[in-house]
Amino acid sequence: MSDEEGQTCYTIEVVLGDDTESNVSVSDSSSEDEDLLYPDDTEDTRDLDYVPPPSSRYGIDDEDEDCESPLTSFPRPPPTRRKTKARRHRCSPPVDLQTSQSTQTEPSASSATSQWKKARCSTLVDVQPSQSPQPGPSAPTPTSQQEKARCSTPEDVHPSLSPQSGSSTATPTSQRKRARSPGSSTPSRKSSRKRRLTFAENGDGDGDKWQDREEEDIKPTPLRFMPAQKPGPTFDTSTAWSPLSLFQLFFSASVVKTIIENTNANAAKRKEAGLKFKWEELTVKDFYTFLAIIVYTGLVSVHHRADYWRQQWPYNFSFPKEKMSRDRFEAILWSLHLSDPKEDVENEKKRNTANYDRLFKIKPLYNEMVSACKANFQPYQNLSIDERMVASKARISMKQYVKNKPTKWGYKLFVLADSSIGYTWNFNVYTDKTESPMVHSLSYTAVMNLMVFPLLGSGYTLYTDHSYTSPTLFTDLSKKNIGCCGTIKKHHNGFPQTETNDLPKKAERGDIRWMRNGKLLFVKWMDTREVSMCSTVHRSYSGQTVKRRVKEAGVWKFKSIPVPDCVLDYNKHMGGVDLSDALIGFYSVRRKTMKWYKSFFFHFMDIAVVNSFLLHTELFKFRKDSTLKKPLSQKIFREHLVKNMMEFAGASVETPPRPRTTCMPLFYDNGEGRARKHCKKCQNDGISRVKTAVYCRKCNVPLCLSSKKNCFQLWHDGKKDRL
């Protein structure tokens, strides 16, 4: 210890080793510049019941265990293995600090008081003296080996260290290093305190070490498959089912009746609003003809919808113009409505409230479609969940953007499909609105809503991608006897973050690392890039291989590399939703429309047709039809469906036909006399201000008809040429 200009400073160095003991060395520092590095704080710490946290500028962790109230003691955590040096910071002088083989000078009381005003500290100091000096008049006598002191002002100083007038004891001015008592824990970094869950904390196994493929893994107990019903079609498979009868399982008579009534009500509402268009009451015959034309448009594609009714080559199709006129089809499509217009008005009044239903306009068909999909088929053991996009660029808040999908803009659906045949078993429309706060994440809630356990049963294996995979979800489904497997992101909460025995940066193709926590298995596999998996039904590695094309010595050749079991099963069973999307995309009936609910109507028709086709292929396995050597392809199935719809429409009860209207000249009569209007033919020829009292009864167009000018004949002759 040295004395320079009556100022004495102490520096305490603490080195924490593997043991619980702390080696404390005290050295003297008389530099006056030390106080300039740490200016005085402005906060008041006189309240003895409150200990402010150490400032971050001193390099002290906010969550340090040693920053505790002197009146409250907490159990200390076990010491860490890493050797750490305490960071330097300014604190109060230690309590009864005694150094070995040293003597202290005796500054004046006024000098000690001024030095105490410069020193401000809000940490606890636990110091164990190395040696006790001989008692003397100039050395303070220690009252205990460990004492805790908190000093901010001279009034709060320990009595043994407070400056007294005429005292000969020296008071240190600053302390640059933090001292820790024996057995206290080393400072822990905030990142380590916020580390993710590891197996050592929650589960069995080594906890912080990845295993390689040479190390043996336990084989999980196979799930007992107990479905609620026998897998396959749930209706009578012994009878013959036509394509139309299968389609009517989804578009039932009640659904068709509801749509017809709501469409007629919507057309009447438009007529009352003053919109001028020709409308006749929609019947079952007209509606099935309308559906047949929609399915037909998926088979025969043209650039414009009006080309189906053109008579010139190459658009001179006999169907659909022989069954329904273009104006009639456009009028039905324009007035098509799925919900009751009067109830729509009541729902609109609830906008911006919790009772507002954003899917109200599609609910009648949406609910019936979901119920029919679940009621007519029992899935096989393997299921998959994924997203599906219904293409749309409408300016509506339900529209989503998913960059990894082929259809990036549109409405998003969560779909649960059978992995073996691609049957859409359940689906939910994502509305981007949460009516009630969710306890779990959106992906967790979506999966649980799709998995209707009373209708499914138990023993199923669910495959998901990284958007839905989570250890929490897999654990909860495992408790319900549902196995899970899927890709997972490495930074996901619950994924082991240890780097012990991890895959090297330049790992070879086929390298495997795995870690198990009870039923949860985490696997890392190196292919062209690193693949991370999570499963509750697989073992890490059973010796299976997969062929990959690799380049060795400048020559490309096929090589067998090891592959985990979960990767093989994932590639085999994950594509259920993708298969369903592909079957829909081959002959989709979707058309551009200005109404968002009509986009869903077209998509629901696609689901109904594809599911009907898949049921047809399943029926062929149960019932051997002598007339068919193999099930129909989807194209032939749709052709038969259009034919059955037209036959059903022709057999429907028809209303008495109205007298056929022909082109006949009539006179305008307003009750007071003959009215006159501008001739349509003359206007088209560029001759304006020519009025006539004659119009065509069928075309409802004013035309000149006199001995000198016959626009009536010229108009109808030109109309035939236009057709």
C-alpha positions in Angstrom: 0.0 0.0 0.0 1.3 3.4 -0.9 0.1 6.8 0.2 0.2 9.7 -2.3 -1.2 13.1 -1.6 -3.3 11.6 1.2 -5.4 9.4 -1.1 -5.5 5.7 -0.9 -7.3 3.4 -3.4 -7.8 -0.4 -3.3 -8.2 -2.8 -6.1 -9.7 -6.2 -5.4 -9.1 -9.0 -7.9 -11.3 -12.1 -7.7 -10.5 -15.3 -9.6 -13.2 -18.0 -9.5 -12.0 -21.4 -10.2 -13.7 -24.8 -10.5 -13.9 -25.0 -6.7 -16.2 -23.1 -4.5 -13.4 -21.1 -2.9 -12.6 -17.6 -4.0 -9.1 -16.3 -4.0 -9.1 -12.6 -3.1 -6.0 -10.5 -3.6 -5.9 -6.9 -2.5 -3.5 -4.4 -4.2 -3.1 -0.7 -3.7 -3.8 1.9 -6.3 -3.2 5.5 -5.5 -4.0 6.9 -8.9 -6.3 9.8 -8.7 -7.4 9.3 -12.3 -9.5 6.3 -11.4 -12.2 8.5 -10.0 -12.5 10.4 -13.3 -13.5 7.3 -15.2 -16.6 6.8 -13.1 -18.4 10.1 -12.5 -20.8 10.4 -9.6 -24.3 9.2 -10.2 -27.3 11.4 -9.6 -29.6 8.8 -8.1 -30.3 8.7 -4.4 -29.7 5.4 -2.7 -30.4 6.4 0.9 -33.3 4.1 1.3 -31.8 1.1 3.1 -34.7 -1.2 2.0 -34.0 -0.7 -1.7 -30.8 -1.8 -3.5 -30.7 -0.3 -7.0 -29.3 -2.7 -9.7 -25.7 -2.2 -10.8 -25.4 0.0 -13.8 -24.8 -1.7 -17.1 -22.0 0.7 -17.9 -19.9 -1.0 -15.2 -20.2 -4.3 -17.1 -22.5 -5.9 -14.5 -25.2 -8.3 -15.5 -28.7 -7.2 -14.7 -29.7 -10.7 -13.6 -26.6 -11.4 -11.4 -27.5 -13.5 -8.4 -25.3 -11.5 -6.0 -27.3 -8.3 -6.4 -29.6 -9.0 -3.6 -31.1 -7.1 -0.7 -29.0 -7.1 2.5 -32.2 -8.0 4.3 -33.1 -11.0 2.1 -31.0 -14.0 1.3 -31.7 -16.4 -1.5 -30.3 -19.9 -2.2 -27.2 -19.7 -4.2 -27.1 -21.7 -7.5 -24.3 -24.2 -8.0 -21.0 -22.8 -9.2 -20.4 -22.9 -12.9 -17.4 -24.8 -14.4 -16.2 -22.0 -16.5 -13.4 -19.9 -15.1 -14.5 -16.3 -15.0 -12.9 -13.1 -13.8 -15.1 -10.6 -12.1 -15.3 -7.4 -14.1 -14.0 -4.2 -12.8 -16.5 -1.7 -11.4 -16.7 0.9 -8.8 -18.1 -0.1 -5.4 -17.9 0.8 -1.8 -14.9 -0.1 0.3 -15.1 -3.5 1.9 -16.2 -4.0 5.4 -13.3 -4.5 7.8 -11.0 -5.3 4.9 -7.6 -6.3 6.2 -4.5 -6.9 4.1 -1.6 -9.1 5.1 1.7 -7.6 5.9 0.6 -4.0 5.3 0.1 -0.8 7.4 -2.3 2.0 6.8 -1.7 5.7 6.9 -3.9 8.0 8.9 -5.4 10.8 6.7 -7.4 13.5 8.3 -11.1 13.2 8.9 -12.0 16.0 6.4 -9.9 14.3 3.7 -11.6 10.9 4.3 -15.0 12.6 4.3 -14.4 14.1 0.9 -13.3 10.8 -0.5 -16.4 9.1 0.7 -18.6 11.6 -1.1 -16.9 10.6 -4.4 -17.5 6.9 -3.9 -21.0 5.7 -4.7 -22.0 2.0 -4.9 -25.1 -0.1 -4.9 -23.7 -3.6 -4.8 -23.0 -6.0 -2.0 -19.4 -6.9 -1.1 -18.6 -10.1 0.6 -15.0 -10.3 1.5 -13.0 -13.0 3.4 -9.9 -11.6 5.0 -6.8 -13.5 4.2 -4.9 -12.8 7.4 -5.8 -10.8 10.5 -3.2 -8.3 11.5 -2.1 -7.8 15.1 -4.5 -5.6 16.9 -3.2 -2.1 17.4 -4.4 1.4 17.9 -4.2 2.2 14.2 -5.9 -0.9 12.8 -9.6 -1.6 13.1 -10.7 -4.8 14.8 -12.9 -7.1 12.6 -16.2 -8.0 14.1 -16.8 -11.0 11.7 -15.1 -12.7 8.8 -18.0 -11.8 6.4 -20.1 -8.7 6.5 -22.3 -7.0 3.8 -22.1 -3.3 3.4 -24.1 -1.0 1.2 -22.7 2.5 1.0 -23.9 5.5 -1.0 -23.3 8.5 1.4 -21.2 9.1 4.4 -24.3 8.8 6.6 -24.9 5.2 5.4 -21.3 4.0 6.1 -20.6 1.1 8.5 -19.7 2.6 11.9 -16.3 0.9 11.9 -15.4 2.6 8.6 -17.1 6.0 9.0 -14.6 8.8 9.4 -14.2 10.2 12.9 -12.6 13.4 13.9 -9.2 12.8 15.1 -9.1 9.2 14.0 -5.9 7.7 12.7 -7.5 5.0 10.5 -7.3 5.4 6.7 -10.4 5.2 4.5 -10.0 3.8 0.9 -11.3 6.1 -1.8 -12.4 3.6 -4.5 -12.6 0.0 -5.3 -12.2 -1.2 -8.9 -13.0 -4.8 -8.6 -15.9 -6.7 -7.2 -15.2 -9.2 -4.4 -17.2 -12.4 -3.9 -17.5 -14.5 -0.8 -16.5 -18.2 -0.9 -19.2 -20.4 -2.3 -20.9 -17.6 -4.3 -21.6 -18.2 -8.0 -19.6 -16.6 -10.8 -21.2 -13.9 -12.9 -23.5 -15.5 -15.6 -24.1 -14.0 -19.0 -27.6 -13.0 -19.9 -27.5 -15.2 -23.0 -26.8 -18.3 -21.0 -29.6 -17.5 -18.6 -32.1 -17.2 -21.5 -30.9 -20.3 -23.2 -33.5 -22.6 -24.6 -34.8 -25.8 -23.0 -32.3 -28.7 -23.0 -32.7 -32.3 -22.2 -30.7 -32.1 -19.0 -33.3 -29.8 -17.6 -36.4 -31.6 -18.9 -36.1 -35.2 -19.8 -33.9 -38.2 -19.9 -30.7 -38.9 -21.9 -27.3 -37.3 -21.9 -28.9 -33.9 -22.1 -26.1 -31.9 -23.7 -24.5 -34.2 -26.2 -25.5 -35.3 -29.8 -25.2 -39.0 -30.6 -24.0 -40.4 -33.9 -25.5 -43.2 -35.9 -23.1 -45.8 -34.4 -24.7 -45.4 -31.0 -27.8 -47.5 -30.5 -31.2 -45.8 -29.9 -34.3 -47.3 -28.2 -37.1 -48.5 -30.4 -40.4 -46.6 -29.6 -43.4 -48.7 -28.8 -45.6 -48.9 -32.0 -48.9 -47.1 -31.8 -52.1 -49.2 -31.6 -54.2 -48.1 -34.5 -57.8 -47.8 -33.3 -59.9 -45.6 -35.7 -63.4 -44.6 -34.9 -64.6 -46.5 -38.1 -63.2 -48.8 -40.6 -60.8 -46.9 -42.9 -62.3 -46.1 -46.3 -65.7 -45.0 -47.5 -68.3 -44.9 -44.7 -71.4 -45.4 -46.9 -72.7 -48.6 -48.5 -70.0 -49.9 -50.8 -72.0 -52.8 -52.2 -74.3 -50.7 -54.4 -73.4 -48.9 -57.6 -72.5 -45.2 -57.3 -72.5 -42.9 -60.3 -70.3 -39.8 -60.5 -73.4 -37.6 -59.9 -74.5 -39.6 -56.8 -71.0 -39.3 -55.3 -71.0 -35.6 -56.1 -74.4 -35.2 -54.4 -72.8 -36.5 -51.1 -71.2 -33.1 -50.9 -73.8 -30.9 -52.8 -76.8 -32.4 -51.1 -80.4 -31.6 -52.0 -80.7 -29.3 -48.9 -77.6 -27.3 -49.9 -78.8 -26.9 -53.5 -82.2 -25.7 -52.3 -80.6 -23.2 -50.0 -78.4 -21.8 -52.8 -81.4 -21.6 -55.2 -83.5 -19.7 -52.7 -80.7 -17.3 -51.7 -79.9 -16.6 -55.4 -83.5 -15.8 -56.3 -83.7 -13.5 -53.2 -80.5 -11.7 -54.3 -81.8 -11.3 -57.9 -85.0 -9.8 -56.6 -83.0 -7.4 -54.4 -81.0 -6.3 -57.4 -84.2 -5.7 -59.4 -85.6 -3.6 -56.6 -82.4 -1.6 -56.5 -83.1 -0.5 -60.1 -80.6 -2.8 -61.9 -81.9 -3.7 -65.3 -81.2 -7.3 -66.4 -83.4 -10.1 -67.6 -84.1 -12.6 -64.8 -86.2 -15.7 -64.6 -86.8 -17.7 -61.4 -84.0 -20.1 -60.8 -85.0 -23.8 -60.7 -83.3 -27.1 -59.9 -83.0 -27.8 -63.6 -81.3 -24.5 -64.4 -79.0 -24.8 -61.4 -77.7 -28.3 -62.4 -77.3 -27.1 -66.0 -75.3 -24.2 -64.5 -73.1 -26.6 -62.5 -72.6 -28.8 -65.6 -71.3 -25.8 -67.5 -69.0 -24.9 -64.7 -67.5 -28.4 -64.6 -67.3 -28.4 -68.4 -65.2 -25.2 -68.3 -62.6 -27.1 -66.4 -62.3 -29.7 -69.2 -62.4 -27.3 -72.1 -60.5 -24.1 -71.6 -61.0 -20.9 -73.7 -59.6 -17.4 -73.2 -63.0 -15.7 -72.7 -66.1 -17.2 -71.2 -68.2 -15.8 -74.1 -66.3 -18.0 -76.5 -68.3 -21.1 -75.3 -71.4 -19.6 -77.1 -69.8 -18.4 -80.3 -70.9 -20.0 -83.5 -67.8 -19.3 -85.7 -65.1 -21.9 -86.0 -63.2 -23.0 -83.9 -65.6 -22.1 -81.1 -68.7 -23.6 -82.6 -69.4 -25.8 -79.5 -72.8 -27.5 -79.4 -72.6 -27.5 -75.6 -73.4 -25.3 -73.7 -75.3 -23.1 -76.1 -77.9 -25.8 -76.8 -78.7 -26.2 -73.1 -78.5 -22.6 -71.8 -78.0 -19.2 -73.4 -75.1 -17.0 -72.5 -77.3 -14.3 -71.0 -79.0 -16.8 -68.8 -75.7 -18.2 -67.5 -74.3 -14.8 -66.9 -77.5 -13.7 -65.0 -77.2 -16.8 -62.7 -73.5 -16.3 -62.1 -74.1 -12.6 -61.5 -76.9 -13.2 -59.0 -75.3 -16.3 -57.3 -75.5 -16.0 -53.5 -74.8 -18.5 -50.8 -76.3 -16.8 -47.8 -79.6 -15.0 -47.1 -79.4 -11.4 -48.3 -81.5 -10.2 -45.3 -79.2 -11.9 -42.8 -76.3 -10.4 -44.6 -77.6 -6.9 -43.7 -77.9 -7.9 -40.1 -74.4 -9.2 -40.0 -73.0 -6.0 -41.6 -74.5 -4.0 -38.8 -72.2 -6.0 -36.4 -69.1 -5.0 -38.3 -66.1 -3.9 -36.1 -67.7 -5.8 -33.2 -66.9 -9.2 -31.7 -70.1 -10.7 -33.1 -69.3 -9.9 -36.7 -68.8 -13.1 -38.8 -66.4 -12.5 -41.7 -67.2 -15.8 -43.3 -71.0 -15.4 -43.1 -71.5 -15.2 -46.9 -70.0 -18.7 -47.4 -71.2 -20.3 -44.2 -74.2 -22.3 -45.6 -72.0 -24.1 -48.1 -68.8 -24.0 -46.1 -70.3 -25.8 -43.0 -72.0 -28.4 -45.2 -68.9 -29.1 -47.2 -66.7 -29.7 -44.1 -69.3 -31.9 -42.5 -69.7 -34.0 -45.7 -65.9 -34.4 -46.1 -65.6 -35.9 -42.6 -68.7 -38.0 -42.7 -68.2 -39.9 -46.0 -64.6 -41.1 -45.5 -62.5 -42.5 -42.6 -58.8 -41.7 -43.2 -56.1 -44.4 -43.2 -53.3 -44.3 -40.6 -51.1 -41.6 -42.0 -52.3 -38.0 -42.1 -50.7 -34.7 -43.2 -51.4 -31.1 -42.5 -50.4 -28.2 -44.7 -51.6 -24.9 -46.1 -53.6 -24.4 -49.3 -53.9 -21.2 -51.2 -57.0 -20.1 -53.2 -55.7 -17.7 -55.7 -57.1 -14.1 -55.4 -55.8 -10.6 -55.7 -58.9 -9.0 -54.2 -58.5 -6.0 -51.9 -59.7 -7.8 -48.7 -58.0 -8.3 -45.4 -58.3 -12.1 -45.5 -55.9 -12.2 -48.5 -52.5 -13.6 -47.5 -49.1 -13.8 -49.0 -47.0 -17.0 -48.7 -43.8 -16.7 -50.6 -43.0 -20.5 -50.6 -46.2 -21.5 -52.3 -46.8 -21.6 -56.1 -49.9 -19.5 -55.5 -48.4 -16.7 -53.4 -51.5 -14.4 -53.1 -54.9 -15.6 -52.1 -57.0 -17.0 -49.2 -55.2 -19.4 -46.9 -56.8 -22.7 -45.8 -55.4 -25.1 -43.2 -56.0 -28.6 -44.6 -55.9 -32.1 -43.1 -55.6 -34.7 -45.8 -55.2 -38.5 -46.0 -51.6 -39.2 -47.0 -52.3 -42.2 -49.1 -54.9 -40.9 -51.6 -55.0 -37.2 -51.0 -58.6 -37.0 -49.7 -59.4 -33.6 -48.1 -60.8 -34.7 -44.8 -61.0 -31.4 -42.9 -60.1 -27.7 -43.6 -60.4 -24.3 -42.0 -60.4 -20.9 -43.7 -57.9 -18.5 -42.1 -59.5 -15.1 -41.5 -56.5 -13.3 -39.9 -58.7 -12.5 -36.9 -58.6 -13.9 -33.4 -61.9 -13.5 -31.6 -60.4 -14.7 -28.4 -56.8 -14.6 -27.2 -55.0 -17.8 -28.0 -53.1 -19.7 -25.3 -50.8 -21.4 -27.8 -49.4 -20.4 -31.2 -51.5 -20.1 -34.4 -50.0 -23.3 -35.8 -50.7 -25.3 -32.6 -54.3 -24.1 -32.6 -54.8 -24.8 -36.3 -53.6 -28.4 -35.9 -55.7 -29.0 -32.8 -58.8 -27.7 -34.6 -58.3 -29.9 -37.6 -57.7 -33.1 -35.5 -61.3 -34.0 -34.5 -60.4 -36.8 -32.1 -63.9 -38.3 -31.6 -64.3 -38.8 -35.3 -60.7 -39.9 -36.0 -59.9 -42.2 -33.1 -56.4 -42.9 -32.0 -53.2 -44.5 -33.3 -52.8 -42.1 -36.3 -49.5 -40.7 -37.4 -49.5 -37.0 -38.3 -46.8 -35.5 -40.6 -46.2 -31.7 -40.6 -43.7 -29.3 -42.0 -41.6 -26.8 -40.0 -44.5 -24.3 -39.9 -46.4 -26.6 -37.5 -43.8 -28.8 -35.8 -43.1 -28.0 -32.2 -42.1 -30.1 -29.2 -45.1 -28.9 -27.2 -47.6 -29.9 -30.0 -45.9 -33.3 -30.4 -45.9 -34.0 -26.7 -49.6 -33.1 -26.3 -50.6 -35.3 -29.3 -48.5 -38.1 -28.0 -50.6 -38.0 -24.8 -53.7 -38.6 -27.0 -52.0 -41.6 -28.7 -51.3 -39.7 -31.9 -47.8 -40.1 -33.3 -46.1 -37.1 -35.0 -43.2 -36.5 -37.4 -42.0 -33.4 -39.2 -39.2 -31.1 -40.1 -38.3 -28.4 -37.5 -36.3 -25.2 -37.4 -33.1 -25.4 -35.4 -33.8 -22.2 -33.6 -37.3 -23.3 -32.5 -38.0 -23.2 -28.8 -37.4 -26.7 -27.4 -34.8 -27.8 -30.0 -31.5 -28.7 -28.3 -29.0 -25.9 -28.7 -25.9 -27.8 -27.5 -22.9 -28.0 -29.8 -21.2 -30.9 -28.2 -20.6 -33.6 -30.8 -22.7 -31.6 -33.3 -22.4 -31.9 -37.1 -19.2 -30.2 -38.3 -19.5 -27.3 -40.7 -18.3 -29.4 -43.6 -20.1 -32.6 -42.7 -20.1 -35.4 -45.3 -23.3 -36.5 -46.9 -25.1 -39.0 -44.8 -23.8 -37.9 -41.4 -26.4 -38.2 -38.7 -26.7 -36.8 -35.2 -29.6 -37.5 -32.9 -30.7 -36.8 -29.3 -33.7 -38.3 -27.4 -35.8 -36.8 -24.6 -38.3 -39.4 -23.6 -40.6 -39.9 -26.7 -39.2 -36.9 -28.5 -36.4 -37.7 -31.0 -34.4 -34.9 -32.6 -32.3 -35.8 -35.7 -29.9 -33.9 -37.8 -29.0 -35.3 -41.2 -26.7 -33.9 -43.8 -27.9 -34.2 -47.4 -27.2 -31.5 -49.9 -27.9 -29.3 -46.9 -28.6 -30.0 -43.2 -32.1 -31.4 -42.4 -33.6 -31.2 -38.9 -36.4 -33.5 -37.9 -38.5 -34.2 -34.8 -40.5 -37.4 -34.3 -42.3 -39.4 -31.6 -42.7 -42.7 -33.6 -39.2 -43.4 -35.0 -35.8 -44.5 -33.9 -32.7 -42.6 -34.9 -31.2 -45.0 -37.4 -31.9 -48.6 -38.4 -29.4 -49.0 -41.3 -31.5 -47.8 -44.2 -29.8 -46.0 -47.1 -30.8 -43.8 -50.0 -29.1 -43.3 -53.3 -27.6 -39.9 -54.2 -25.7 -38.7 -57.2 -22.3 -37.5 -56.0 -19.1 -36.5 -57.7 -15.9 -38.4 -56.8 -12.6 -37.9 -58.5 -14.3 -35.8 -61.2 -16.8 -38.5 -62.1 -20.5 -38.4 -61.2 -21.9 -41.6 -59.9 -24.7 -42.9 -57.6 -23.7 -43.7 -54.0 -25.7 -45.1 -51.1 -25.7 -42.9 -48.0 -27.2 -43.5 -44.6 -30.6 -41.9 -44.0 -32.7 -41.7 -40.8 -36.0 -43.6 -40.7 -38.0 -40.4 -40.0 -36.7 -38.8 -43.2 -37.8 -41.7 -45.4 -41.3 -41.8 -43.8 -41.7 -38.0 -44.0 -40.9 -38.0 -47.8 -43.4 -40.9 -48.3 -46.4 -39.6 -46.3 -46.1 -35.8 -46.1 -47.5 -35.1 -49.6 -51.2 -35.7 -48.9 -52.2 -32.1 -49.2 -49.9 -31.6 -52.2 -51.5 -34.5 -53.9 -54.9 -33.0 -53.3 -53.8 -29.7 -54.7 -52.4 -31.3 -57.8 -55.6 -33.2 -58.5 -57.6 -29.9 -58.1 -55.2 -28.0 -60.3 -55.5 -30.4 -63.3 -59.1 -29.5 -64.1 -59.9 -26.6 -61.8 -63.2 -24.7 -62.4 -61.9 -21.5 -60.8 -62.6 -18.4 -62.7 -61.8 -14.7 -62.1 -64.6 -13.0 -60.2 -65.3 -9.7 -58.5 -66.8 -11.3 -55.4 -64.7 -13.1 -52.8 -67.4 -15.6 -51.8 -67.7 -16.8 -55.4 -64.0 -17.7 -55.4 -64.8 -20.0 -52.4 -67.8 -21.4 -54.3 -65.6 -22.5 -57.2 -63.0 -23.9 -54.8 -65.7 -25.9 -52.9 -66.8 -27.3 -56.2 -63.2 -28.4 -56.9 -63.1 -30.1 -53.5 -66.4 -31.9 -54.1 -65.4 -33.1 -57.5 -61.9 -34.4 -56.5 -63.2 -36.1 -53.3 -66.0 -37.7 -55.4 -63.3 -39.0 -57.8 -61.2 -40.4 -54.9 -64.3 -42.1 -53.5 -64.9 -43.7 -56.9 -61.3 -45.1 -56.9 -61.8 -46.5 -53.4 -65.1 -48.1 -54.3 -63.4 -49.9 -57.1 -61.3 -51.8 -54.5 -64.4 -53.0 -52.6 -66.8 -53.6 -55.5 -65.5 -55.4 -58.6 -67.5 -53.9 -61.5 -67.6 -56.3 -64.5 -68.0 -53.3 -66.8 -64.8 -51.6 -65.6 -61.3 -53.2 -65.7 -59.9 -50.2 -63.8 -61.3 -47.1 -62.2 -62.0 -44.1 -64.3 -59.4 -41.4 -64.7 -60.2 -38.0 -63.4 -60.8 -36.6 -66.9 -63.3 -39.4 -67.8 -64.9 -39.1 -64.4 -65.6 -35.4 -65.0 -67.0 -36.1 -68.4 -69.4 -38.6 -67.0 -70.3 -36.1 -64.2 -71.3 -33.5 -66.8 -73.4 -36.0 -68.7 -75.1 -37.2 -65.5 -75.9 -33.6 -64.5 -77.5 -32.8 -67.8 -79.6 -36.0 -67.6 -80.6 -35.1 -64.0 -81.6 -31.6 -65.1 -83.7 -33.0 -68.0 -85.5 -35.4 -65.6 -86.3 -32.6 -63.1 -89.8 -31.2 -62.8 -90.0 -28.3 -65.2 -92.2 -25.3 -65.0 -94.7 -24.8 -67.8 -92.7 -23.3 -70.8 -93.5 -19.7 -71.6 -94.5 -18.8 -75.2 -91.5 -18.4 -77.3 -90.8 -14.8 -78.2 -89.9 -14.0 -81.8 -88.7 -10.8 -83.5 -91.7 -8.8 -84.3 -92.1 -5.0 -84.9 -94.3 -3.2 -82.4 -95.2 0.4 -81.6 -94.2 2.3 -78.5 -97.4 3.3 -76.6 -97.2 5.4 -73.4 -101.0 5.7 -72.9 -101.2 9.2 -74.3 -99.8 8.6 -77.7 -97.0 6.9 -79.6 -93.5 7.7 -78.2 -90.5 8.0 -80.4 -86.9 6.9 -79.6 -83.6 7.1 -81.5 -83.1 4.3 -84.0 -80.3 2.0 -82.8 -79.2 1.1 -86.4 -78.9 4.7 -87.4 -76.9 5.5 -84.3 -74.5 2.7 -85.1 -74.1 4.0 -88.7 -73.3 7.5 -87.3 -76.6 9.1 -88.2 -78.0 10.8 -85.1 -81.3 12.4 -84.3 -83.3 9.8 -86.2 -86.3 8.8 -84.1 -88.8 6.0 -84.7 -91.9 4.7 -82.9 -91.2 1.1 -83.9 -89.1 -1.4 -81.8 -88.4 -5.1 -81.9 -90.4 -7.2 -79.5 -87.6 -9.7 -78.7 -84.6 -7.5 -79.0 -86.3 -4.5 -77.4 -84.4 -2.2 -79.7 -85.9 0.9 -81.5 -85.6 0.5 -85.3 -86.8 2.5 -88.3 -89.5 0.8 -90.3 -91.1 2.7 -93.2 -91.6 2.5 -97.0 -88.4 4.5 -97.5 -86.1 3.0 -94.8 -86.1 -0.5 -93.2 -83.6 -0.6 -90.4 -85.6 -3.4 -88.8 -84.5 -5.8 -91.5 -81.0 -4.5 -91.8 -80.5 -4.9 -88.0 -81.6 -8.5 -87.9 -79.6 -9.5 -91.0 -76.5 -8.0 -89.4 -77.3 -9.7 -86.1 -77.1 -13.1 -87.8 -73.8 -12.2 -89.4 -72.4 -11.2 -86.0 -73.4 -14.5 -84.5 
